[in-house]
Amino acid sequence: MAHLQDWIGRQEIAKGVANSDPLAGLAALLDHEAPPTRELPPLSHWLYFLKHVRQSELGEDGHPKRGGFLPPVELPRRMWAGGRLTFHAPIPIGAALQRRSAIKGVSAKAGATGDMVFVTVNHEIFADGVAAISEEQDIVYRDVPKSAAPPAKPETRISQHTRRIVPDPVLLFRFSALTFNAHRIHYDRDYAVNVECYPGLVVQGPFIAILLADHYLRQNLRARISQFSFRAQRPLFDIAPFDLCVAGNELWALNEAGETAFTASVQTAG
């Protein structure tokens, strides 16, 4: 861990343009009739600032090789564990974008299924020079578990609106294409099952967060999300459907066994 602490404070700046093409792809993926025409919907900024890493610089798992901006944690599994976002101002379509990023923390923890390393990254996003989004991301690195995860506590909340998602390789591939994500656990079944020991292809954490935010907005058409936080609790896979649930400002996703796999909460402006 000592050498990984050297990454704390490391910074990176990325620039881009909030063009409409990724939004058209996301709208099609979410099964909307038409994409937005004025501003980016919540969480769609994840479709921008994409790193176009050379093929020779990818690791076995499809991610960029260890090191660079993120610390070189050697544990094999890498996943987006959670995040907290504040939306300060809308991002108009066509706006010039800038993202300032910094490594906030690196910490080791022992979990029920093995060792983990958490890396926290801060992002500040500006649109035409105006502060638009503050974001804190938690990235977790972990070993392949030597035992099964303990069963989840039963979900006691009652969903006011439930939407069933039936994931398949096409759905996961389209989201990976939108985010230029080459992580093999999302499209390479042989690798996901035989190398990282998953039962199927893994549904992307950011995709679940976007699905939940979209589910909330479908029920609250005039709402403007001012804050959004989420936490991944257990993976979802393409081998079974899962449910998006909402009750008030609380959101969650249930796997086929009825276990809570993903939670989120929103706050709205006004």
Sequence and secondary structure as in RCSB ss.txt:
>XXXX:A:sequence
MAHLQDWIGRQEIAKGVANSDPLAGLAALLDHEAPPTRELPPLSHWLYFLKHVRQSELGEDGHPKRGGFLPPVEL
PRRMWAGGRLTFHAPIPIGAALQRRSAIKGVSAKAGATGDMVFVTVNHEIFADGVAAISEEQDIVYRDVPKSAAP
PAKPETRISQHTRRIVPDPVLLFRFSALTFNAHRIHYDRDYAVNVECYPGLVVQGPFIAILLADHYLRQNLRARI
SQFSFRAQRPLFDIAPFDLCVAGNELWALNEAGETAFTASVQTAG
>XXXX:A:secstr
 TTGGGGTT EEEEEEE  SHHHHHHHHHTT SS  SSB  TTGGGGSS     GGGB TTSSB S TTS     
SEEEEEEEEEEE S  BTT EEEEEEEEEEEEEEEETTEEEEEEEEEEEEEETTEEEEEEEEEEEEE   SS   
         SEEEEE   HHHHHHHHHHTT   GGGT HHHHHHTS  SS B  HHHHHHHHHHHHHHH TT  E
EEEEEEE S  BTTS EEEEEETTEEEEE TTS EEEEEEEEE  
